[in-house]
Structure formats: C-alpha cells, structure tokens
Amino acid sequence: MPDEEEEREIAWLAMPHKAPVLDRDGAQIGTADGLLGDEGDDIFHGIVLKLSRGGKVELRAERIPKITTRRVYTDLTPAELEGLPPIK
C-alpha cells in the first residue's frame, strides 16, 4: 500500500525534505529544500523554499503556521510570494 500515514502536525526539525509547500489557498508553490534555524537552541528561523517556477527563496518562520508529516502550510498570498528574498 502507498504511504497512508495520517497527516499530523510535527516539530520543525522533523519536516520532511521536499515536502510540498502550500500558499494560504492550498495551492502548491514549491517544495521544502532545507531548514533555517539553530538546532542546538531549538530556534526555527524558516525554510529554503524551492519554487515550482524555479529558483529558491527564504521563507521566514512567522509565515509558516503549520508543518505536518506531509506538507508545509503558509499564510502567503501569490502576490507576497514575489517579494520573498532569493537564496543563491
């Protein structure tokens, strides 16, 4: 059977690599490509978001209300996505 694990909220350190990242309307805007934070002090700064259209941006923790076993949820609108700082 395919992975049928129930979607549940998890800690930032357990975020699945390449998890789909959704905007506030539930549309996929990219995938999680890395964590930004201090693991030792358990301080979450955000994620590296690999955009569906190409490129990578920094997505700050305050824009991420929930991380689950399957997805990363954001409160971003499509217009706000354009203003995220690029990561090279």
N, CA, C and O atoms as a CHARMM CRD file, in Angstrom:
* protein
*
  352
    1    1 MET  N      0.82900  -1.18600   0.00000 PROA 1      0.00000
    2    1 MET  CA     0.00000   0.00000   0.00000 PROA 1      0.00000
    3    1 MET  C      0.87200   1.24700   0.00000 PROA 1      0.00000
    4    1 MET  O      1.94100   1.24800   0.61100 PROA 1      0.00000
    5    2 PRO  N      0.44300   2.29600  -0.66400 PROA 2      0.00000
    6    2 PRO  CA     1.18000   3.55400  -0.61200 PROA 2      0.00000
    7    2 PRO  C      1.15000   4.12200   0.79900 PROA 2      0.00000
    8    2 PRO  O      0.38000   3.67700   1.65000 PROA 2      0.00000
    9    3 ASP  N      1.99100   5.09900   1.02500 PROA 3      0.00000
   10    3 ASP  CA     2.06100   5.74900   2.32800 PROA 3      0.00000
   11    3 ASP  C      0.71000   6.37600   2.65000 PROA 3      0.00000
   12    3 ASP  O      0.30200   7.35500   2.02600 PROA 3      0.00000
   13    4 GLU  N      0.02600   5.80000   3.63000 PROA 4      0.00000
   14    4 GLU  CA    -1.29200   6.30500   4.01200 PROA 4      0.00000
   15    4 GLU  C     -1.27800   6.86000   5.42300 PROA 4      0.00000
   16    4 GLU  O     -2.32100   6.94400   6.07100 PROA 4      0.00000
   17    5 GLU  N     -0.10000   7.23800   5.90300 PROA 5      0.00000
   18    5 GLU  CA     0.01500   7.80400   7.24000 PROA 5      0.00000
   19    5 GLU  C     -0.88000   9.03000   7.35900 PROA 5      0.00000
   20    5 GLU  O     -0.94800   9.86600   6.45800 PROA 5      0.00000
   21    6 GLU  N     -1.55300   9.11000   8.47500 PROA 6      0.00000
   22    6 GLU  CA    -2.41200  10.27000   8.73100 PROA 6      0.00000
   23    6 GLU  C     -1.55900  11.52900   8.83100 PROA 6      0.00000
   24    6 GLU  O     -0.49500  11.52300   9.45000 PROA 6      0.00000
   25    7 GLU  N     -2.03300  12.59800   8.22100 PROA 7      0.00000
   26    7 GLU  CA    -1.31700  13.86900   8.29900 PROA 7      0.00000
   27    7 GLU  C     -1.47000  14.43200   9.70500 PROA 7      0.00000
   28    7 GLU  O     -2.58400  14.58500  10.20600 PROA 7      0.00000
   29    8 ARG  N     -0.32800  14.74000  10.34100 PROA 8      0.00000
   30    8 ARG  CA    -0.36700  15.30800  11.68600 PROA 8      0.00000
   31    8 ARG  C      0.71500  16.36200  11.81800 PROA 8      0.00000
   32    8 ARG  O      1.73500  16.31400  11.13000 PROA 8      0.00000
   33    9 GLU  N      0.48600  17.30700  12.70200 PROA 9      0.00000
   34    9 GLU  CA     1.44300  18.38900  12.91900 PROA 9      0.00000
   35    9 GLU  C      2.69700  17.84000  13.59600 PROA 9      0.00000
   36    9 GLU  O      2.62000  16.98200  14.47600 PROA 9      0.00000
   37   10 ILE  N      3.86900  18.35800  13.16400 PROA 10     0.00000
   38   10 ILE  CA     5.14900  17.90300  13.70300 PROA 10     0.00000
   39   10 ILE  C      6.04100  19.10600  14.00400 PROA 10     0.00000
   40   10 ILE  O      5.75100  20.23100  13.59500 PROA 10     0.00000
   41   11 ALA  N      7.12200  18.85100  14.72000 PROA 11     0.00000
   42   11 ALA  CA     8.10800  19.88600  15.02800 PROA 11     0.00000
   43   11 ALA  C      8.88700  20.25900  13.77000 PROA 11     0.00000
   44   11 ALA  O      8.98700  19.46700  12.83400 PROA 11     0.00000
   45   12 TRP  N      9.43600  21.46700  13.75700 PROA 12     0.00000
   46   12 TRP  CA    10.16100  21.95300  12.58300 PROA 12     0.00000
   47   12 TRP  C     11.32700  21.05300  12.21700 PROA 12     0.00000
   48   12 TRP  O     11.61700  20.88100  11.03300 PROA 12     0.00000
   49   13 LEU  N     12.00500  20.47400  13.20100 PROA 13     0.00000
   50   13 LEU  CA    13.16100  19.61800  12.91400 PROA 13     0.00000
   51   13 LEU  C     12.77700  18.32100  12.20800 PROA 13     0.00000
   52   13 LEU  O     13.62500  17.68200  11.58600 PROA 13     0.00000
   53   14 ALA  N     11.52200  17.93200  12.29700 PROA 14     0.00000
   54   14 ALA  CA    11.05200  16.69900  11.66400 PROA 14     0.00000
   55   14 ALA  C     10.44800  16.93800  10.28100 PROA 14     0.00000
   56   14 ALA  O      9.92800  16.00500   9.67000 PROA 14     0.00000
   57   15 MET  N     10.50700  18.17600   9.77900 PROA 15     0.00000
   58   15 MET  CA     9.92000  18.49700   8.47500 PROA 15     0.00000
   59   15 MET  C     10.49100  17.58800   7.38800 PROA 15     0.00000
   60   15 MET  O     11.71000  17.47900   7.25800 PROA 15     0.00000
   61   16 PRO  N      9.63500  16.93900   6.61000 PROA 16     0.00000
   62   16 PRO  CA    10.13200  16.08400   5.53100 PROA 16     0.00000
   63   16 PRO  C     10.83200  16.90300   4.43600 PROA 16     0.00000
   64   16 PRO  O     10.31400  17.92900   3.99400 PROA 16     0.00000
   65   17 HSD  N     12.00900  16.44000   4.00600 PROA 17     0.00000
   66   17 HSD  CA    12.71200  17.09200   2.90200 PROA 17     0.00000
   67   17 HSD  C     11.85800  16.95100   1.64600 PROA 17     0.00000
   68   17 HSD  O     11.30100  15.88700   1.37500 PROA 17     0.00000
   69   18 LYS  N     11.76500  18.01900   0.90000 PROA 18     0.00000
   70   18 LYS  CA    10.98800  18.08700  -0.33700 PROA 18     0.00000
   71   18 LYS  C      9.48400  17.97900  -0.10900 PROA 18     0.00000
   72   18 LYS  O      8.73900  17.61000  -1.01600 PROA 18     0.00000
   73   19 ALA  N      9.03800  18.30200   1.10900 PROA 19     0.00000
   74   19 ALA  CA     7.59800  18.33200   1.37600 PROA 19     0.00000
   75   19 ALA  C      6.96300  19.43800   0.53500 PROA 19     0.00000
   76   19 ALA  O      7.56600  20.49600   0.35900 PROA 19     0.00000
   77   20 PRO  N      5.76800  19.21500   0.01800 PROA 20     0.00000
   78   20 PRO  CA     5.07300  20.27600  -0.70700 PROA 20     0.00000
   79   20 PRO  C      4.81600  21.47000   0.21300 PROA 20     0.00000
   80   20 PRO  O      4.46100  21.30300   1.37900 PROA 20     0.00000
   81   21 VAL  N      5.00100  22.67500  -0.32800 PROA 21     0.00000
   82   21 VAL  CA     4.73500  23.90800   0.41000 PROA 21     0.00000
   83   21 VAL  C      3.52600  24.56900  -0.24300 PROA 21     0.00000
   84   21 VAL  O      3.49200  24.77600  -1.45600 PROA 21     0.00000
   85   22 LEU  N      2.53200  24.89800   0.58600 PROA 22     0.00000
   86   22 LEU  CA     1.27000  25.42600   0.08500 PROA 22     0.00000
   87   22 LEU  C      1.08800  26.89200   0.45500 PROA 22     0.00000
   88   22 LEU  O      1.53500  27.33100   1.51400 PROA 22     0.00000
   89   23 ASP  N      0.42400  27.65400  -0.43200 PROA 23     0.00000
   90   23 ASP  CA     0.06800  29.03300  -0.08600 PROA 23     0.00000
   91   23 ASP  C     -1.19400  29.01600   0.77200 PROA 23     0.00000
   92   23 ASP  O     -1.70200  27.94400   1.10100 PROA 23     0.00000
   93   24 ARG  N     -1.69900  30.17400   1.13100 PROA 24     0.00000
   94   24 ARG  CA    -2.83600  30.21500   2.06000 PROA 24     0.00000
   95   24 ARG  C     -4.11300  29.63800   1.46900 PROA 24     0.00000
   96   24 ARG  O     -5.03100  29.28000   2.20700 PROA 24     0.00000
   97   25 ASP  N     -4.18100  29.54300   0.13700 PROA 25     0.00000
   98   25 ASP  CA    -5.35300  28.96900  -0.52000 PROA 25     0.00000
   99   25 ASP  C     -5.21800  27.47300  -0.77300 PROA 25     0.00000
  100   25 ASP  O     -6.13200  26.84900  -1.31100 PROA 25     0.00000
  101   26 GLY  N     -4.07300  26.88900  -0.38600 PROA 26     0.00000
  102   26 GLY  CA    -3.86100  25.46000  -0.56300 PROA 26     0.00000
  103   26 GLY  C     -3.18700  25.07000  -1.86400 PROA 26     0.00000
  104   26 GLY  O     -3.02700  23.88000  -2.13600 PROA 26     0.00000
  105   27 ALA  N     -2.78800  26.03900  -2.67500 PROA 27     0.00000
  106   27 ALA  CA    -2.08800  25.74700  -3.93200 PROA 27     0.00000
  107   27 ALA  C     -0.60900  25.49300  -3.63800 PROA 27     0.00000
  108   27 ALA  O      0.00500  26.20200  -2.84100 PROA 27     0.00000
  109   28 GLN  N     -0.04600  24.47800  -4.28900 PROA 28     0.00000
  110   28 GLN  CA     1.37200  24.19300  -4.08100 PROA 28     0.00000
  111   28 GLN  C      2.21600  25.25800  -4.77300 PROA 28     0.00000
  112   28 GLN  O      2.03200  25.53700  -5.95800 PROA 28     0.00000
  113   29 ILE  N      3.15600  25.85800  -4.01100 PROA 29     0.00000
  114   29 ILE  CA     4.02700  26.90100  -4.55000 PROA 29     0.00000
  115   29 ILE  C      5.46400  26.42600  -4.69900 PROA 29     0.00000
  116   29 ILE  O      6.30300  27.13100  -5.26100 PROA 29     0.00000
  117   30 GLY  N      5.74700  25.23200  -4.19500 PROA 30     0.00000
  118   30 GLY  CA     7.09600  24.69200  -4.29400 PROA 30     0.00000
  119   30 GLY  C      7.28800  23.56000  -3.31000 PROA 30     0.00000
  120   30 GLY  O      6.32800  22.95600  -2.83000 PROA 30     0.00000
  121   31 THR  N      8.57300  23.27700  -3.01200 PROA 31     0.00000
  122   31 THR  CA     8.90800  22.22200  -2.06800 PROA 31     0.00000
  123   31 THR  C      9.92600  22.72600  -1.05500 PROA 31     0.00000
  124   31 THR  O     10.69800  23.64500  -1.32800 PROA 31     0.00000
  125   32 ALA  N      9.91100  22.10900   0.11100 PROA 32     0.00000
  126   32 ALA  CA    10.86700  22.44900   1.16200 PROA 32     0.00000
  127   32 ALA  C     12.22800  21.87800   0.78500 PROA 32     0.00000
  128   32 ALA  O     12.36300  20.68200   0.52900 PROA 32     0.00000
  129   33 ASP  N     13.23200  22.74700   0.75500 PROA 33     0.00000
  130   33 ASP  CA    14.56200  22.32000   0.31900 PROA 33     0.00000
  131   33 ASP  C     15.59500  22.40700   1.44000 PROA 33     0.00000
  132   33 ASP  O     16.76400  22.08300   1.22800 PROA 33     0.00000
  133   34 GLY  N     15.18400  22.83500   2.61600 PROA 34     0.00000
  134   34 GLY  CA    16.10700  22.90200   3.73700 PROA 34     0.00000
  135   34 GLY  C     15.52000  23.70600   4.87900 PROA 34     0.00000
  136   34 GLY  O     14.57000  24.47000   4.70700 PROA 34     0.00000
  137   35 LEU  N     16.10700  23.51400   6.04800 PROA 35     0.00000
  138   35 LEU  CA    15.68600  24.22700   7.25200 PROA 35     0.00000
  139   35 LEU  C     16.63400  25.37100   7.54800 PROA 35     0.00000
  140   35 LEU  O     17.82800  25.28500   7.26000 PROA 35     0.00000
  141   36 LEU  N     16.10900  26.43800   8.11900 PROA 36     0.00000
  142   36 LEU  CA    16.90600  27.57100   8.57600 PROA 36     0.00000
  143   36 LEU  C     16.64300  27.72300  10.07000 PROA 36     0.00000
  144   36 LEU  O     15.52000  28.02200  10.47800 PROA 36     0.00000
  145   37 GLY  N     17.66500  27.52000  10.87600 PROA 37     0.00000
  146   37 GLY  CA    17.47200  27.63400  12.31200 PROA 37     0.00000
  147   37 GLY  C     18.68500  27.16700  13.08500 PROA 37     0.00000
  148   37 GLY  O     19.71300  26.81100  12.51000 PROA 37     0.00000
  149   38 ASP  N     18.54800  27.17600  14.38800 PROA 38     0.00000
  150   38 ASP  CA    19.59500  26.74200  15.30400 PROA 38     0.00000
  151   38 ASP  C     19.08500  25.50200  16.02200 PROA 38     0.00000
  152   38 ASP  O     18.29900  25.59400  16.96400 PROA 38     0.00000
  153   39 GLU  N     19.54200  24.34200  15.56500 PROA 39     0.00000
  154   39 GLU  CA    19.07100  23.09200  16.14600 PROA 39     0.00000
  155   39 GLU  C     19.42300  22.98300  17.62200 PROA 39     0.00000
  156   39 GLU  O     18.61600  22.50000  18.41700 PROA 39     0.00000
  157   40 GLY  N     20.62000  23.42800  17.99700 PROA 40     0.00000
  158   40 GLY  CA    21.07400  23.32700  19.38000 PROA 40     0.00000
  159   40 GLY  C     20.18600  24.07900  20.35200 PROA 40     0.00000
  160   40 GLY  O     19.90700  23.59500  21.44900 PROA 40     0.00000
  161   41 ASP  N     19.74400  25.25700  19.95500 PROA 41     0.00000
  162   41 ASP  CA    18.88100  26.07500  20.80800 PROA 41     0.00000
  163   41 ASP  C     17.40400  25.94800  20.44100 PROA 41     0.00000
  164   41 ASP  O     16.55800  26.62500  21.02700 PROA 41     0.00000
  165   42 ASP  N     17.09000  25.08100  19.47300 PROA 42     0.00000
  166   42 ASP  CA    15.72100  24.84800  19.01400 PROA 42     0.00000
  167   42 ASP  C     15.02500  26.15200  18.61300 PROA 42     0.00000
  168   42 ASP  O     13.91100  26.44500  19.04600 PROA 42     0.00000
  169   43 ILE  N     15.72200  26.92400  17.76900 PROA 43     0.00000
  170   43 ILE  CA    15.16700  28.17800  17.26500 PROA 43     0.00000
  171   43 ILE  C     14.93600  28.03000  15.76400 PROA 43     0.00000
  172   43 ILE  O     15.87900  27.85100  14.99300 PROA 43     0.00000
  173   44 PHE  N     13.68100  28.10600  15.36400 PROA 44     0.00000
  174   44 PHE  CA    13.27800  27.94500  13.97200 PROA 44     0.00000
  175   44 PHE  C     13.20900  29.30900  13.30600 PROA 44     0.00000
  176   44 PHE  O     12.44600  30.17900  13.72700 PROA 44     0.00000
  177   45 HSD  N     14.02200  29.49300  12.25200 PROA 45     0.00000
  178   45 HSD  CA    14.02900  30.76200  11.51700 PROA 45     0.00000
  179   45 HSD  C     13.18700  30.69800  10.24400 PROA 45     0.00000
  180   45 HSD  O     12.65700  31.71800   9.80300 PROA 45     0.00000
  181   46 GLY  N     13.05900  29.50100   9.64600 PROA 46     0.00000
  182   46 GLY  CA    12.29700  29.36300   8.41600 PROA 46     0.00000
  183   46 GLY  C     12.78800  28.19600   7.58900 PROA 46     0.00000
  184   46 GLY  O     13.45500  27.29300   8.09400 PROA 46     0.00000
  185   47 ILE  N     12.44500  28.22700   6.29600 PROA 47     0.00000
  186   47 ILE  CA    12.86700  27.16500   5.38600 PROA 47     0.00000
  187   47 ILE  C     13.40900  27.76700   4.09000 PROA 47     0.00000
  188   47 ILE  O     13.16100  28.92700   3.75900 PROA 47     0.00000
  189   48 VAL  N     14.15100  26.93600   3.37900 PROA 48     0.00000
  190   48 VAL  CA    14.52000  27.24200   1.99900 PROA 48     0.00000
  191   48 VAL  C     13.40100  26.65700   1.14600 PROA 48     0.00000
  192   48 VAL  O     13.13900  25.45400   1.18400 PROA 48     0.00000
  193   49 LEU  N     12.75300  27.51100   0.38400 PROA 49     0.00000
  194   49 LEU  CA    11.63900  27.10900  -0.47100 PROA 49     0.00000
  195   49 LEU  C     12.11800  27.05600  -1.91200 PROA 49     0.00000
  196   49 LEU  O     12.53900  28.06500  -2.47700 PROA 49     0.00000
  197   50 LYS  N     12.05000  25.85800  -2.50200 PROA 50     0.00000
  198   50 LYS  CA    12.35600  25.70300  -3.92700 PROA 50     0.00000
  199   50 LYS  C     11.04800  25.93200  -4.67300 PROA 50     0.00000
  200   50 LYS  O     10.11400  25.13600  -4.57600 PROA 50     0.00000
  201   51 LEU  N     10.99700  27.02200  -5.41200 PROA 51     0.00000
  202   51 LEU  CA     9.76500  27.42700  -6.08300 PROA 51     0.00000
  203   51 LEU  C      9.41800  26.51600  -7.25200 PROA 51     0.00000
  204   51 LEU  O     10.30800  26.01900  -7.94300 PROA 51     0.00000
  205   52 SER  N      8.13900  26.29900  -7.47200 PROA 52     0.00000
  206   52 SER  CA     7.67500  25.49500  -8.60600 PROA 52     0.00000
  207   52 SER  C      8.11900  26.09900  -9.92900 PROA 52     0.00000
  208   52 SER  O      8.37800  25.36800 -10.88500 PROA 52     0.00000
  209   53 ARG  N      8.21000  27.41200  -9.99900 PROA 53     0.00000
  210   53 ARG  CA     8.59400  28.10500 -11.24300 PROA 53     0.00000
  211   53 ARG  C     10.11100  28.21000 -11.41300 PROA 53     0.00000
  212   53 ARG  O     10.59100  28.69800 -12.43600 PROA 53     0.00000
  213   54 GLY  N     10.86400  27.75100 -10.40500 PROA 54     0.00000
  214   54 GLY  CA    12.32800  27.81200 -10.45200 PROA 54     0.00000
  215   54 GLY  C     12.88100  28.80600  -9.45400 PROA 54     0.00000
  216   54 GLY  O     12.23800  29.80400  -9.12900 PROA 54     0.00000
  217   55 GLY  N     14.07100  28.52600  -8.97400 PROA 55     0.00000
  218   55 GLY  CA    14.72500  29.38700  -8.00000 PROA 55     0.00000
  219   55 GLY  C     14.39900  28.98600  -6.57400 PROA 55     0.00000
  220   55 GLY  O     13.49500  28.19000  -6.31900 PROA 55     0.00000
  221   56 LYS  N     15.15600  29.55600  -5.65900 PROA 56     0.00000
  222   56 LYS  CA    14.96100  29.28600  -4.23600 PROA 56     0.00000
  223   56 LYS  C     14.84600  30.60400  -3.48800 PROA 56     0.00000
  224   56 LYS  O     15.51300  31.58400  -3.81800 PROA 56     0.00000
  225   57 VAL  N     13.98300  30.60900  -2.46700 PROA 57     0.00000
  226   57 VAL  CA    13.77700  31.79400  -1.64200 PROA 57     0.00000
  227   57 VAL  C     13.76900  31.39300  -0.17100 PROA 57     0.00000
  228   57 VAL  O     13.59300  30.22700   0.18300 PROA 57     0.00000
  229   58 GLU  N     13.96700  32.40600   0.67000 PROA 58     0.00000
  230   58 GLU  CA    13.88000  32.21000   2.11200 PROA 58     0.00000
  231   58 GLU  C     12.44800  32.47600   2.55600 PROA 58     0.00000
  232   58 GLU  O     11.87700  33.52500   2.25600 PROA 58     0.00000
  233   59 LEU  N     11.88300  31.52900   3.26400 PROA 59     0.00000
  234   59 LEU  CA    10.53700  31.68100   3.80400 PROA 59     0.00000
  235   59 LEU  C     10.65000  31.70000   5.32300 PROA 59     0.00000
  236   59 LEU  O     10.96700  30.68600   5.94500 PROA 59     0.00000
  237   60 ARG  N     10.38900  32.86400   5.91400 PROA 60     0.00000
  238   60 ARG  CA    10.55300  33.06600   7.35700 PROA 60     0.00000
  239   60 ARG  C      9.51900  32.27200   8.16900 PROA 60     0.00000
  240   60 ARG  O      8.39600  32.03600   7.72200 PROA 60     0.00000
  241   61 ALA  N      9.93200  31.87200   9.36400 PROA 61     0.00000
  242   61 ALA  CA     9.09800  31.04300  10.23900 PROA 61     0.00000
  243   61 ALA  C      7.74300  31.67100  10.53800 PROA 61     0.00000
  244   61 ALA  O      6.73900  30.96600  10.64300 PROA 61     0.00000
  245   62 GLU  N      7.70900  32.99700  10.67700 PROA 62     0.00000
  246   62 GLU  CA     6.43400  33.63600  11.02900 PROA 62     0.00000
  247   62 GLU  C      5.38200  33.51200   9.92500 PROA 62     0.00000
  248   62 GLU  O      4.20800  33.79500  10.16000 PROA 62     0.00000
  249   63 ARG  N      5.78800  33.09600   8.73300 PROA 63     0.00000
  250   63 ARG  CA     4.84900  32.89600   7.61400 PROA 63     0.00000
  251   63 ARG  C      4.41800  31.43100   7.49300 PROA 63     0.00000
  252   63 ARG  O      3.69100  31.06600   6.56900 PROA 63     0.00000
  253   64 ILE  N      4.87300  30.59600   8.43300 PROA 64     0.00000
  254   64 ILE  CA     4.59400  29.15600   8.39600 PROA 64     0.00000
  255   64 ILE  C      3.78600  28.77500   9.64300 PROA 64     0.00000
  256   64 ILE  O      4.37300  28.48700  10.68600 PROA 64     0.00000
  257   65 PRO  N      2.45400  28.76900   9.55100 PROA 65     0.00000
  258   65 PRO  CA     1.66400  28.43300  10.73100 PROA 65     0.00000
  259   65 PRO  C      1.68400  26.95300  11.10900 PROA 65     0.00000
  260   65 PRO  O      1.43100  26.60200  12.26100 PROA 65     0.00000
  261   66 LYS  N      1.99000  26.07500  10.12700 PROA 66     0.00000
  262   66 LYS  CA     1.91600  24.64500  10.43400 PROA 66     0.00000
  263   66 LYS  C      2.82500  23.83700   9.51300 PROA 66     0.00000
  264   66 LYS  O      2.90700  24.08600   8.31000 PROA 66     0.00000
  265   67 ILE  N      3.51000  22.85200  10.12300 PROA 67     0.00000
  266   67 ILE  CA     4.28300  21.84900   9.39300 PROA 67     0.00000
  267   67 ILE  C      3.71300  20.49800   9.79600 PROA 67     0.00000
  268   67 ILE  O      3.53300  20.21700  10.98100 PROA 67     0.00000
  269   68 THR  N      3.42800  19.65900   8.79300 PROA 68     0.00000
  270   68 THR  CA     2.87000  18.34200   9.08200 PROA 68     0.00000
  271   68 THR  C      3.76500  17.25500   8.49200 PROA 68     0.00000
  272   68 THR  O      4.78800  17.53300   7.86700 PROA 68     0.00000
  273   69 THR  N      3.35000  16.02100   8.70900 PROA 69     0.00000
  274   69 THR  CA     4.07700  14.87600   8.16900 PROA 69     0.00000
  275   69 THR  C      4.04600  14.84100   6.64900 PROA 69     0.00000
  276   69 THR  O      4.80500  14.09300   6.03300 PROA 69     0.00000
  277   70 ARG  N      3.18300  15.63600   6.03800 PROA 70     0.00000
  278   70 ARG  CA     3.03200  15.61100   4.57900 PROA 70     0.00000
  279   70 ARG  C      3.27300  16.93700   3.87300 PROA 70     0.00000
  280   70 ARG  O      3.66000  16.94800   2.70400 PROA 70     0.00000
  281   71 ARG  N      3.05000  18.06400   4.56200 PROA 71     0.00000
  282   71 ARG  CA     3.08300  19.36800   3.89600 PROA 71     0.00000
  283   71 ARG  C      3.57700  20.46400   4.82300 PROA 71     0.00000
  284   71 ARG  O      3.64400  20.30800   6.04200 PROA 71     0.00000
  285   72 VAL  N      3.92700  21.59700   4.18100 PROA 72     0.00000
  286   72 VAL  CA     4.23600  22.82500   4.91400 PROA 72     0.00000
  287   72 VAL  C      3.17300  23.84100   4.50500 PROA 72     0.00000
  288   72 VAL  O      3.00000  24.13200   3.32200 PROA 72     0.00000
  289   73 TYR  N      2.46900  24.37200   5.48900 PROA 73     0.00000
  290   73 TYR  CA     1.39600  25.33700   5.24700 PROA 73     0.00000
  291   73 TYR  C      1.91800  26.74700   5.50700 PROA 73     0.00000
  292   73 TYR  O      2.60000  26.99000   6.50200 PROA 73     0.00000
  293   74 THR  N      1.59400  27.67100   4.61000 PROA 74     0.00000
  294   74 THR  CA     1.99700  29.06200   4.78500 PROA 74     0.00000
  295   74 THR  C      0.75800  29.95300   4.76400 PROA 74     0.00000
  296   74 THR  O     -0.34000  29.51500   4.42300 PROA 74     0.00000
  297   75 ASP  N      0.96700  31.21800   5.14000 PROA 75     0.00000
  298   75 ASP  CA    -0.12500  32.19200   5.05200 PROA 75     0.00000
  299   75 ASP  C      0.11300  33.16800   3.89700 PROA 75     0.00000
  300   75 ASP  O     -0.46300  34.25600   3.86500 PROA 75     0.00000
  301   76 LEU  N      0.96200  32.77100   2.95500 PROA 76     0.00000
  302   76 LEU  CA     1.32200  33.63300   1.82400 PROA 76     0.00000
  303   76 LEU  C      0.22600  33.72300   0.77300 PROA 76     0.00000
  304   76 LEU  O     -0.46000  32.74500   0.47600 PROA 76     0.00000
  305   77 THR  N      0.08000  34.91500   0.22100 PROA 77     0.00000
  306   77 THR  CA    -0.74600  35.09200  -0.97200 PROA 77     0.00000
  307   77 THR  C      0.19300  34.97300  -2.17900 PROA 77     0.00000
  308   77 THR  O      1.40600  35.10800  -2.02100 PROA 77     0.00000
  309   78 PRO  N     -0.33600  34.72600  -3.36900 PROA 78     0.00000
  310   78 PRO  CA     0.52800  34.68100  -4.54700 PROA 78     0.00000
  311   78 PRO  C      1.34500  35.96600  -4.73100 PROA 78     0.00000
  312   78 PRO  O      2.50300  35.89900  -5.14100 PROA 78     0.00000
  313   79 ALA  N      0.76700  37.11900  -4.43700 PROA 79     0.00000
  314   79 ALA  CA     1.48900  38.39000  -4.59000 PROA 79     0.00000
  315   79 ALA  C      2.65200  38.48900  -3.60700 PROA 79     0.00000
  316   79 ALA  O      3.71700  38.99600  -3.95900 PROA 79     0.00000
  317   80 GLU  N      2.46100  38.01100  -2.38600 PROA 80     0.00000
  318   80 GLU  CA     3.52800  38.06300  -1.38100 PROA 80     0.00000
  319   80 GLU  C      4.69000  37.14500  -1.74000 PROA 80     0.00000
  320   80 GLU  O      5.83300  37.41300  -1.37200 PROA 80     0.00000
  321   81 LEU  N      4.40500  36.09000  -2.44100 PROA 81     0.00000
  322   81 LEU  CA     5.44200  35.15000  -2.86300 PROA 81     0.00000
  323   81 LEU  C      6.51600  35.85500  -3.68800 PROA 81     0.00000
  324   81 LEU  O      7.69700  35.52300  -3.59100 PROA 81     0.00000
  325   82 GLU  N      6.10700  36.81700  -4.48900 PROA 82     0.00000
  326   82 GLU  CA     7.04000  37.55100  -5.34700 PROA 82     0.00000
  327   82 GLU  C      8.06500  38.35500  -4.55200 PROA 82     0.00000
  328   82 GLU  O      9.15000  38.63800  -5.06000 PROA 82     0.00000
  329   83 GLY  N      7.74000  38.72700  -3.32100 PROA 83     0.00000
  330   83 GLY  CA     8.62900  39.57200  -2.53400 PROA 83     0.00000
  331   83 GLY  C      9.59100  38.83200  -1.62000 PROA 83     0.00000
  332   83 GLY  O     10.32800  39.46900  -0.86800 PROA 83     0.00000
  333   84 LEU  N      9.60300  37.50300  -1.66300 PROA 84     0.00000
  334   84 LEU  CA    10.49500  36.75100  -0.77900 PROA 84     0.00000
  335   84 LEU  C     11.94800  36.87900  -1.23300 PROA 84     0.00000
  336   84 LEU  O     12.22500  36.89400  -2.43200 PROA 84     0.00000
  337   85 PRO  N     12.88700  36.97200  -0.26500 PROA 85     0.00000
  338   85 PRO  CA    14.29500  37.14200  -0.63300 PROA 85     0.00000
  339   85 PRO  C     14.88300  35.87900  -1.26500 PROA 85     0.00000
  340   85 PRO  O     14.70400  34.78000  -0.74100 PROA 85     0.00000
  341   86 PRO  N     15.58300  36.03600  -2.38900 PROA 86     0.00000
  342   86 PRO  CA    16.18900  34.87700  -3.05200 PROA 86     0.00000
  343   86 PRO  C     17.37300  34.32800  -2.25800 PROA 86     0.00000
  344   86 PRO  O     18.05400  35.05200  -1.53200 PROA 86     0.00000
  345   87 ILE  N     17.59200  33.03600  -2.42100 PROA 87     0.00000
  346   87 ILE  CA    18.76700  32.36300  -1.87000 PROA 87     0.00000
  347   87 ILE  C     19.56000  31.85400  -3.05700 PROA 87     0.00000
  348   87 ILE  O     19.01300  31.21900  -3.95800 PROA 87     0.00000
  349   88 LYS  N     20.83400  32.13300  -3.05000 PROA 88     0.00000
  350   88 LYS  CA    21.67500  31.70300  -4.17300 PROA 88     0.00000
  351   88 LYS  C     22.36100  30.40500  -3.88900 PROA 88     0.00000
  352   88 LYS  O     23.10500  29.90300  -4.73200 PROA 88     0.00000
